[in-house]
């Protein structure tokens, strides 16, 4: 089979789509983010916790994209249905983010209590990451199905973008906790962020619908 080089002009948009989608899904108030922020505030095993959370996301995203790509490649009708379902989910997720933007929320992490051992910190990180059913819906199913829509030569760039979003976000939470905590404690900051996430998710949903309709 003849392989064709991937155009550089196609790489960046696919990488950016993965990055934006990853950030839109991961940047939300939740137990995992609060835990990473807490470890950053306490300066306890920050590097290990950040690396574990980022690697876990990368593995799940890769499994989702590659597994979905192989399955959907054999069934184009299912691929279109998955694309439309993914668009519907993104539209719903965007609506949820816009609803959150109307309310006053904040992310806080207590510095009280005894410190955690390295093993205990990783165990808690694993629990917050792997025992949360939403992580599988987001990374394996949603990101996987959208990444599988990309051309074979560009799927790796989509994975890289989505994985970079996780690494960048968790690194910012963990290593920048001292500076980010006051910002995230302000409801207005989360309202602005949720508004941006909502608009971005709607844009991605529209692009996904267009892709699905063009493949008919």
C-alpha positions in Angstrom: 0.0 0.0 0.0 1.4 3.4 -0.9 1.7 5.9 1.9 1.3 9.6 1.3 3.0 12.3 3.4 0.7 14.3 5.6 0.4 18.0 4.8 1.8 20.3 7.5 -1.2 22.5 6.8 -3.5 19.7 8.1 -1.5 18.8 11.2 -2.0 22.0 13.2 -5.8 22.2 12.9 -6.1 18.5 13.9 -3.7 19.0 16.8 -5.6 22.2 17.8 -8.9 20.4 17.7 -7.6 17.7 20.0 -6.1 20.3 22.4 -9.3 22.4 22.5 -11.6 19.4 23.0 -9.3 18.0 25.7 -9.3 21.3 27.6 -13.0 21.8 27.2 -13.7 18.4 28.8 -11.0 18.5 31.6 -11.4 22.1 32.8 -14.3 21.8 35.1 -14.9 21.8 38.9 -14.5 18.2 40.1 -12.9 15.9 42.7 -9.9 15.1 40.6 -9.0 18.7 39.9 -9.5 19.6 43.6 -7.2 16.8 44.6 -4.5 17.9 42.3 -4.9 21.4 43.5 -4.7 20.3 47.1 -1.5 18.4 46.5 -0.1 21.5 44.8 -1.0 23.7 47.7 0.6 21.2 50.1 3.6 20.7 47.8 3.3 16.9 48.3 4.3 14.5 45.5 3.1 17.0 42.9 5.1 15.7 40.0 4.0 12.1 40.5 0.3 13.0 40.8 0.4 15.3 37.8 2.3 12.7 35.7 -0.1 9.9 36.7 -3.2 11.9 35.9 -1.8 13.0 32.5 -0.5 9.6 31.5 -3.8 7.9 32.5 -5.7 10.3 30.2 -3.2 9.8 27.4 -3.5 6.0 27.6 -7.3 6.1 27.6 -7.4 8.6 24.8 -5.0 6.6 22.7 -7.0 3.4 23.3 -10.2 5.2 22.4 -9.0 6.8 19.2 -7.1 3.7 17.9 -9.8 1.2 18.9 -12.6 3.4 17.6 -10.8 4.0 14.4 -10.4 0.3 13.6 -14.0 -0.4 14.5 -15.5 2.5 12.7 -13.4 2.1 9.6 -15.3 -1.2 8.9 -18.7 0.4 9.4 -19.0 3.9 7.9 -22.6 4.1 8.8 -21.8 3.6 12.4 -19.0 6.2 12.1 -21.5 8.8 10.9 -23.9 7.9 13.7 -21.1 8.1 16.3 -20.1 11.5 14.9 -23.6 12.8 15.2 -24.0 11.4 18.7 -20.7 13.0 19.7 -21.9 16.3 18.3 -25.1 16.0 20.3 -23.1 15.3 23.5 -20.8 18.3 22.8 -23.8 20.5 22.3 -25.3 19.2 25.6 -22.0 19.7 27.4 -21.7 23.2 26.0 -25.2 24.0 27.2 -24.3 22.7 30.7 -21.2 24.9 30.7 -23.2 27.9 29.8 -25.7 27.1 32.6 -22.8 26.9 35.0 -21.6 30.3 33.8 -24.9 31.7 35.1 -24.2 30.4 38.6 -21.5 31.3 41.2 -19.1 28.3 41.5 -15.6 28.0 42.9 -12.9 25.4 43.3 -11.3 25.2 46.7 -8.9 22.7 48.2 -8.3 22.4 51.9 -4.8 22.4 53.2 -5.8 20.9 56.5 -5.2 17.3 57.6 -2.2 15.0 57.7 0.1 14.6 54.7 -0.1 11.7 52.4 2.6 9.2 51.7 3.8 8.8 48.1 1.9 5.6 47.7 -1.3 7.0 49.2 -1.2 10.1 47.0 -0.9 7.9 43.9 -3.7 5.6 45.1 -6.0 8.6 45.6 -5.0 10.0 42.2 -5.9 6.6 40.7 -9.2 6.5 42.5 -10.2 10.0 41.4 -9.1 9.2 37.8 -10.1 5.6 37.1 -13.2 5.2 39.4 -14.9 8.1 37.8 -17.2 6.8 35.0 -17.1 10.2 33.3 -13.4 9.7 32.5 -14.3 6.8 30.2 -17.2 8.6 28.6 -15.0 11.6 27.9 -11.7 10.0 26.9 -12.5 6.6 25.5 -15.9 7.2 23.9 -16.2 10.9 23.1 -12.6 11.8 22.4 -12.0 8.4 20.9 -15.0 8.6 18.5 -14.1 12.1 17.4 -10.4 11.3 17.0 -11.3 8.2 14.9 -12.9 10.5 12.4 -9.5 12.0 11.5 -7.5 10.6 8.6 -5.2 7.8 9.7 -2.1 9.9 9.3 -3.4 12.6 11.5 -4.9 10.6 14.4 -1.6 10.7 16.2 -1.6 14.5 16.2 -5.2 14.5 17.5 -4.0 12.2 20.3 -1.0 14.4 21.0 -3.3 17.5 21.2 -5.7 15.9 23.6 -3.0 14.5 25.7 -1.2 17.8 25.8 -4.4 19.4 27.2 -4.3 17.0 30.1 -0.6 17.5 30.8 -0.9 21.2 30.6 -3.9 21.5 32.8 -2.8 19.2 35.5 0.7 20.8 35.5 -0.9 24.2 35.9 -3.1 23.0 38.7 -0.3 21.2 40.5 2.7 23.4 40.0 0.8 26.7 39.7 -1.5 26.0 42.7 -0.1 28.8 44.8 -1.0 31.4 42.1 -4.1 29.7 40.7 -5.9 29.0 43.9 -7.0 32.6 44.6 -8.2 32.9 41.0 -10.2 29.7 41.0 -11.7 30.8 44.4 -13.4 33.7 42.5 -16.8 32.7 41.1 -16.5 35.3 38.3 -13.4 33.6 36.9 -15.2 30.3 36.6 -18.2 32.0 35.0 -16.0 33.5 32.3 -14.2 30.1 31.8 -17.4 28.2 31.6 -18.8 30.6 29.1 -15.7 30.1 26.8 -16.0 26.3 27.2 -19.7 26.4 26.3 -19.1 28.4 23.1 -16.1 26.2 22.1 -18.1 23.0 22.6 -20.9 24.3 20.4 -18.3 25.2 17.7 -16.8 21.7 17.8 -20.3 20.2 17.7 -21.1 22.2 14.5 -17.8 21.1 12.9 -18.5 17.5 13.7 -22.0 17.6 12.2 -20.5 19.1 9.1 -18.0 16.4 8.9 -20.6 13.7 9.3 -22.9 15.2 6.6 -20.0 15.6 4.2 -19.2 11.9 4.5 -22.7 10.8 3.4 
